Amino acid sequence: MTEEPGFETRAIHAGQDPDPVTGAVVPPISLSTTFAQSAPGEHGGYEYSRSGNPTRRALEECVASLEGADHGLAFASGLAAEDALLRTLAPGAHVVLGHDAYGGTYRLIARVHGETGALQHTAANFTDDGALEGAWRENTAMVWFETPTNPKLDVIDIEAVAAFAHERGALCVVDNTFATPYLQNPIASGADVVVHSATKYLGGHSDVVGGFLAVTAGRDELTERLRFLQNAAGAVPGPLDCYLLLRGIKTLAVRMDRHGVNATAVAEMLRSHPAVERVMYPGNGGMVSFICKGGEDAAVGVAKRTQLFTLAESLGAVESLLCHPARMTHLSVVDSPLAVDPALIRLSVGLETIDDLLADLKQALDAG
Ligand SMILES: *Cc1c(COP(=O)(O)O)cnc(C)c1O
């Protein structure tokens, strides 16, 4: 092939050539923790499984390819990936964080790196004119945001934020967990680093926790530092986890297509339901949020009544999940600028039969 293979082809094959010894078309789960050397320090690229593992390497090449990145690094969780990235900043550096972000990201920046004095931060609503400028400081070294945001599903202009950051010598980091590389490639829009909680759509089946960093070309020093941290701090995923992620990613494109079809139908139904005040749906992907009429009590009632939509944290898998962020995923930001409207419900629309999903939501809303 002369042209770069398409997304689906790369999702199935990137980093996963048939095994040169056995011909196996699925990368083996390499459980060995150590690798034989022919002479001290001479080896075939692997020495110890924390430093490098063949199954992990396949995953790193695959996701890097999907994100249009030069480099990929897999971690034990999304937060482990985020932690490694934050550790690359100089002590005392300032981070501007999108206001509508995953609660755990805020907690990591504010309460882990913030409380030791290592990092400063300001939360900013990137949808407000001048918010980025207002949050900026002389020592701002990184802008970090999600798009669509969580849980309000606002869409942020990656190109504009990246240009703003680069003019001021800062890094632009995009958490692409919600959109996935199938719907959006932040690096093509100027982002330097893409963060994933691979636990969500990349894995796609609610059975593996994982994280990922994809780094654009030309950021070699940053990549080297991240590789150093991945090994030196050691928050790496196990080979079975890497295998599960590789398996999930093979169907990412078809899953995202159907997530989008189902979520569009759900958003449409919610828009016409009298118990719903407002629906937030960016037009693609599987996440839908809505505000219930009647405030927190009404939202909590709906959350208790759905049956097919399981009340649970997390998102991005084949089964439909419902979350009340103010009391669940965003509890850690309840008294912060990131606090969420307690009347808001967030849906991760799964791949069940759409009529069943609509009927479940209707009965939960009608009973209110
Ligand atoms: C879940 C999530 C994270 C954290 O990832 P873990 O795999 O749970 O550590 C980060 N960002 C977003 C947008 C998430 O949804």
The ligand as an SDF file (V2000), in Angstrom:
LIG
                    3D

 15 15  0  0  0  0  0  0  0  0999 V2000
  -12.4350    8.3080   33.1470 C   0  0  0  0  0  0  0  0  0  0  0  0
  -11.7770    9.5350   32.6370 C   0  0  0  0  0  0  0  0  0  0  0  0
  -10.4640    9.8830   33.0220 C   0  0  0  0  0  0  0  0  0  0  0  0
   -9.6690    9.0590   34.0240 C   0  0  0  0  0  0  0  0  0  0  0  0
   -9.3060    7.8250   33.4970 O   0  0  0  0  0  0  0  0  0  0  0  0
   -9.1520    6.4770   34.3730 P   0  0  0  0  0  0  0  0  0  0  0  0
   -8.8900    5.4450   33.3370 O   0  0  0  0  0  0  0  0  0  0  0  0
  -10.4210    6.2710   35.1350 O   0  0  0  0  0  0  0  0  0  0  0  0
   -7.9910    6.6950   35.3030 O   0  0  0  0  0  0  0  0  0  0  0  0
   -9.8940   10.9980   32.4430 C   0  0  0  0  0  0  0  0  0  0  0  0
  -10.5790   11.7690   31.5710 N   0  0  0  0  0  0  0  0  0  0  0  0
  -11.8420   11.4850   31.2020 C   0  0  0  0  0  0  0  0  0  0  0  0
  -12.5490   12.3650   30.2240 C   0  0  0  0  0  0  0  0  0  0  0  0
  -12.4860   10.3700   31.7270 C   0  0  0  0  0  0  0  0  0  0  0  0
  -13.7460   10.1000   31.3620 O   0  0  0  0  0  0  0  0  0  0  0  0
  1  2  1  0
  2  3  1  0
  2 14  2  0
  3  4  1  0
  3 10  2  0
  4  5  1  0
  5  6  1  0
  6  7  2  0
  6  8  1  0
  6  9  1  0
 10 11  1  0
 11 12  2  0
 12 13  1  0
 12 14  1  0
 14 15  1  0
M  END
$$$$
